Amino acid sequence: MLSKKTKYGIKALTYLAKQNRECPVQISEISAQENISLKFLERILLELRKSGVLDSKKGKGGGYFLAKTPQDIAMTDVIRTLEGPIAMVPCVSLNFYEKCDDCVDEKTCAVSKLMIQVRDKTLEVFRNTSLQDLISFT
């Protein structure tokens, strides 16, 4: 299940992408328009800024803005930044691999085989969906 953090992060990004402004958007505006707690949104946007998806400007007229074009922001980047591994079990994760404690043989594990398929289909959707695609849906 998608966490609220990731859901709100995607909502904030789509809000920013829809704004055709030259100036940054204040976090209070995003919070009010998308009905997201200001404190929670601050933490989310900070993570997205650290990952290079967003940038910010301090002071008067400051706020957040996209660091890349919406077309160049893939959902894989957003999901991994806010959610962590895309794979549902650690033994099939491409970036966060860990052997399962209870697994005797990964090569014959039915759960692993199933989750590899789920991971691959999920990655296909996330890789092929950009922020531009999300704002085009609305």
N, C-alpha and C positions, 0 to 999 in steps of 0.2 A: 504494500500500500504506500502511496505517495505521502510523505510527511507534510504537515502544514507549512513548515519552513520552505520546502521546495515549491509547493503550490503557491504560496505568497510571493516567493522569488520570481516565479514565472509571471504571475499577475503584475508585479512591479515592473518587470522588464517589458512586458507588452504595453503597459501604460507609458513607459518612457519612449518606446519605439513609435507609439502613435502620436507623440507630441512632435510637431514640426516647428520646434523652437531652436533658436540660436543659443539661448541661455540654458543653464542647468535648471533642473526641477527640484524644488525643495522637498525634503522628505515628508514634511507635514502635509503637503498637497497629495503626494502619493498615498500616504496613510489614510487621509480623509476620503479620497476618491475610490480607493480599493478596499476600504473598511478593514484595514490591518493595523494592529497595535503599533504605535509609534516606536516603542522600545524594541519590540520584536523585529520590526522592519529595519531599524538601525543596524542590528546585528547581521541580518540577512544581506543588506546592501554592502556592508563592510566586507563580508566574505566574497561577494561578487566583485568588489573593487580590488581586493587582494589577488583574485584569480585573473584579473585583466579583462573581465567582461564589462565592468563599469569604470568610470573615472569620476572624480569629484572636484569641486572648486569650493574653497573655504571663503568665508566672509560675506559681505553684502553682495547679493546677487548669486550667492553660491548654491550648491545643491549637487545632484547626481545627473550624469548623462552617460550614454552608451560610449564605450571606448572603441567600439568597432561598428561597422554598419550592421543593421539587423540581418542582412544576408550572410554575414560572416560569423554570426553567433549561433553555433550548433547546439542543439539540445543536449548532446553528450557532455559538452563543457559545463552547462548549467547544472545538469543532474549530478554529475560527478562532484562538482564544487559543493553543492548543497546537500546532496543525499549520500554521497560516498559511492561505494561499488554499485554497479548496475546489476551484476549477477545476484541471484537470490541466495546462493550458497557460496561460501568462500573458495571451495575447491574448483570452481569453474570461472572465477574472476580473472580477467585479463590483467588488471592493474593492481589488484589487492589479493592475490592468491594466498590461500592458506590450506593446508591439508586438514581434512575433517578428522577429528579425534576417533570417531567410531567407524571409519572406513578401513576395510581390510585391503581392498584393491580398487583403486580409482578406475582402472581400465575396464572392469566388469561391473561397476556400480550402476544400477539402473537409475538411481536418483541423479547421479552426475550426467548420464547420457541425456536424460530429460531436460535437466537444467541448462545444459549446453545449447540445446535447441531454443529454449526460452530466452537465454541470454542473446543468442545470435539474432533472433527475430526482433527482440527489444532494441538491440544496438542498431539494427537496420533502420528501424523507425526513427530513433533518436538522431542517428548520423544524417539521415535524409530529411530532417526537419530543422529548419532554421527559425530564428525569431521572426524573420520576414514572413515565413509560412504561417506562423501563428497569428500575426496581425492581419494577414490576408483572409483568415477564416472568418473574421468578424465583419 
